[in-house]
Amino acid sequence: MSNPRYLVTGGAGFIGSNIVSALVSAGERVRVLDDLSTGSWENLAALESSSSVERIQGDIRNADTVARACAGVEVVLHQAALGSVPRSIDDPITSDAVNVGGTVTVLDVARKQGVRRVIFAASSAAYGDTEVLPKHEDMAPRPLSPYAVTKRACEHYCEVFARIYGLETISLRYFNVFGPHQTPEGVYAAAIPRFVDAALAQRPIRIFGDGEQTRDFCYVDNAVAANLLAATTPRKLTGEIVNIAGGRRVSLNALCTEIGRVMGRRLSVQHEDPRPGDVRHSLADVSRAKELIGYEPKVRWEEGLEPTIRFIEALRSSGLAAAARLVAASRPARTLVFAHNNHGAVNAVAARPEAT
């Protein structure tokens, strides 16, 4: 059997597993590399009997492992990382080793193995706090945490590998991606799954700060579409950086109100001291992503709440594998729509989730 065209590092994690599912739905074979430190094969439970997915458990810092994963691959969608600002503050050395060291290993092995293109999962954390909104790619980065520094350093490496070695690269700066396969467990969990899990358990929702801080939440199908557009664009990529977001912002207080509305209940909120490293306001200008790869956010954050809540309900009642299968079963109602462009590549846009 021929080698897969695509390698997804971190493919057993939140965004990575959604990318894998979308590629398989488009008829592609995919290789997945994950060390399972934060991901789980259960995220791919709906594909466990599929011959379209090849799994490799291993560390992106190990060049031999990465070489095995890159063999015969055309495009690497590099999602593997140690996420979370608080985690990086608690352990900056490991965050740097995995995020920077691992990414340099992926880039170096990829160019030696003849990989054509690497799509890097960057982060809006690189911007830090800025007085001007929306945030655009020409702004000078002001990272506020070790995590943000690691992501910015990786963007530089992507630019350098494109310039020196001719490896096509692009960095997708994600803004607060959320959706199915993102779990609420652990002290480093993201806001929306934490809020939903607390609401389902009828616990107070903990907000760090006054709740008037704003975020540009991006539903995961939008991020998946951005990756596939970047992977398949006929344009030659040379280390560009683009924002991937919803292009709208909402306060955390208003987010809680909307979660309560969708769930049909009034939620209790508990405000705590702000956390170090958190930015105050975030809003993206996505016009460069539209110009470069044709990206447009198709799913509003409000529309993404219902499938996210359903996933976390299933996770709480039946476990991760069952929740992942539920997502796959409902995929036709909120699927990614693929169309071949004039150059024969697969383009992708996210379709709106329909009520079920």
N, C-alpha and C positions, 0 to 999 in steps of 0.2 A: 504494500500500500504506500502511496506517495506521502511525503512529509506534509504536514499542515502548512498553510500559508501564514498563519497567525500564531504568535506566542503572546499569551496574556500573563504577565507576572502579577502576582497577587490575585490570580483568577479565582481563588476560593474565598476571597473577601467580598466586601459590600459592592463596590462599583465593579470590580473585576468580574465577579460572578454574573452580574447583569450583562456585561459586555459579552462574556462567553455565551450566555443564553441567546443573545441577539444574533451573534455570528452563526451559531448552529441553526437558528431559525431561518437564516438567510442561505442555508445550504453549505456553509463553510465547515471545514475541519479545523479544530483548534487544539493547540497544546497549552497546558496550564502549568505554571511553576509557582509553587507556594510553600512556605515553610510551616504554615498552619499556626504561627505564633498568635495571630489575631484572626485569621480566617478559618474556615471549616469546609471539608468536602461536602458536608450536609447542605451547603448553599447550592451545590450542584446535584442535589438528590434527584431532581426531575430528569437529569441527564445520565444517571448512573448506568443505564443499560445502553447508552448511545455509543456507537463506534466512532462518532465524530469528535469525541473529546479524549485527549491523551493527558494523563495526570503525572506530574513529577513533583515529589516532595523534596524540597531543598532550599538552600539559602542563597540569595542573590549575591552575597559576598564571596561565594565559592566559584571561582572561574571555571573549574571543570564541570560543575553542575550547570552553570549558565551556558557553557559551550554545548553540552548535551541538549539543553532546552532550545538553543538557537539553531541547531543543525537543520539546514534546509528551509529555514523560515524566511519569509520575505519581509514581514512587518512585525515589530514588537510593540505591543501596547503595554507600557511599563507603569503598572498601578501599584506595585509592591512598595510598601513603606511602613515605618512606624508612625502612625498618625497621632494627633492630639497635642495641642499646646501644653496642657498641664503635664502630660507624660514627658515631654521634652524638657520641661523645667525640672522635673524630678530626676531625670536621668539623661542629661545632654550628651554624654559620651556615647551611649548606645544609640540614641537617635541619630547622631552624626555618623556613626559607623555604618548603620543600616541604610540610612537615607542617602548620604553622600557616597560613602564607600561602595555600597551596593549598586548605586546608579552608575558610578564610574566603571564598575566591573561590567554591568550590562552593556554600557555604551562601547567599551573597549572590545569585549567579546563579540558583540554584534558586528562591529566593523571588520573584525578579523574573520568572521564567519560569512561575510558577504551579505548580511542583512541590508536591505535597501533603506528602511525607514524605521525610526523609533518615535513613538508618541509618548511623551512624558506627562505624568499626572502632577502638575504643579499646583500651587495654592495661592489664593488671594491673601493669605497671611503675609506674603512677601511685601504687600503694600504698607502694612501697619496702619496707624491712625493718620488720616489725611484730612485737612480742612476742606478740600475740594471734593465734591461728589458730582457725577459718578466717577469712579476710579477708572483710569485708562492706562494703557500699557506704556505710555511715554512718561508717566510719573516716576520720580525717583523713589525706589523702594525704601521703606523704613521699618524693617522687621523688628518685632517686639519680643520675640521668643526664639529659643534655639531651634524649634521646629521650623519657624519661618525662615531662619537663616539657612537651614539645610535645603529647603525647597528653592530658595534663591540661588544658592551655590550650584544646585543641579541644573538650573536654567542656564547658568554660565557654561557649565560643562557641555550641555546640549549645543549651545551656540559654537563653542570651540571645536567640538567634534564635527560639526557641519562644515565649519570653515577650513579646518586643517585636513580632515580625512575624507570629506565629501559624503559623510553619512547624513542622510536626510533626517532632520529632527524638527519637532515642534513641541512647545510646552503649552499645555492647556491649564490655565489658572482657574481651578475650580472655586466657586463661591458656595459654601455651605450646602453641599449636595445631601439630599435625604431621599428616603424611599424604602421599598421592600429589600430585605437582606441586611439592613442596618439594624443592629441589635442594641437594646438599651442596657445590657449588662456591663458592670464594671464602673470604676470611678472615672474613666476617660470617655464615657459614652457621650455622643453628640446631643444637642439640645432637643430636637424633635422626638427621637425615640425615647429619650428620658421623660419628656413631658407626657407623651402618650402613655407610656408604661405607668407613670404615676397616676394619671387620670383613670386608667383601667383598674388600678389597684385601690382607687379612692384615697390616695395619699396626696398631701399638698405638693404642688409643683414647685421645686426649688429654682429660683432665678437668682443668679449672682449679679447684684447691683439693683438699680431701681426699675429695671425692665423696660426702660425707654431707649435702650441701645437698639440699633436696627441692624438687620441682616438681609442680604439678598439671597433668599433660599432658592436652590435649583433642584427641581425634581430629577431623580436619577435617570429617567428616560432621555432627558435633554442631554445629560452628560454622556450617556451611551451614544446617542446620535452624533455628538461632537467628535467622539473618538473614531467612529466609523467614517465620518466625513473626512477627518484628518488622515485616516488610513488609506482612503481611496481617491482622494483628490488627484487629478492629473497634474496639478501644479507642483513644481519642484519646491520642496521645503528646505529652508536654510537656517533653521534655528529660531524661527519666529516664536513670539509669545503672544497668546490671545486669551482674553477673558471668556470663561464659560459660566454663565449665570442665567437667572431669570430676567434680569434687567429691571426689577422692582424691589423695593425694600419694605420691611414691616418691622415694627417693634416687637420685642418678645412678649410684652403685655398683650398686644393685639393678636399675636400668634396664639397665645393661650385662649383668648376669647374665641377665636375661630375654631380651635380644636374642640372647645366645649360646645360650640354650635353644631359642629359635625357629629359629635357624640351625643348631642341632646341632653347635656347636663351642665350645671354651673360648676366650675372648677375652683379649687382652693389654691391660692398662690402664696408662697413663703419667700420673702426677699432676704438674701444673705449678702455678706460683704463681696464686693467685686473681686474677681480673680486676677492675679498678675498675668500680663501677656495678652489679655483679651482686648480686642479693638472696640471702639465705641460705636462707630457707624460704618456700614459697608453697603455699597451699591456699585454695580458694574456697568460700564459702557461696553456693549458686546458688538459694536459696529465693525471692529477689525476682524473678529471671528467670522462675521457674515461676509465681509469682503474677501477674506482669504480662503475659507473652506465652505462657505455657504451656510454657516450655522445660524439658526434662529430658534429661540426657545419656544416650543409649541405647547408645553404643559405648564400652566400657571401653578404656583405653589399651593394655592387653595385646592386645585383639582387633584393634586398629589396626596393630600391628607387622607382621603378616604381609603385608597389602596394601602397606604402606609399603616393606618389604624387596623385594617383587616389583617395585615401581615403580623403585626405585634399581638393582636388578639389570638391568632393561630399559634404564634410562637409561645405565648403564655400557656395556652391550653394543651398543645400537642407537641411542642418542640420544634427545633429549627428545620429538620428535614421535612416534616409535614407542612410547615409554613412555606418552605421553598416550593414544594409541590403545589400548594394552593396558588402561589403566584404564577407558576407555569400554567396551571389549568385555566386561570383567568386571563392569560396573556392575550388571547384574541381580542379581548375587550379593551386592552390598553397596550397593544403591540407596537413595535417599531415598524414603520412602513418603509420598504426598500424599493428603489427604482433605479434602473440602469441609466446612466447618463450617456451622452453621445460618444464618450471615450471608452465605453464598455466597462467602467468601474461601477461598483455598487455605492450609491448614495443613500443616506438614511436621514429620516426626519422622525421626530417623536410624535405619535398620535395622541390625542387627548384621551384620558381614561374615561370610559363610559360608566354610568351608574349601573350597578348590577343588583 
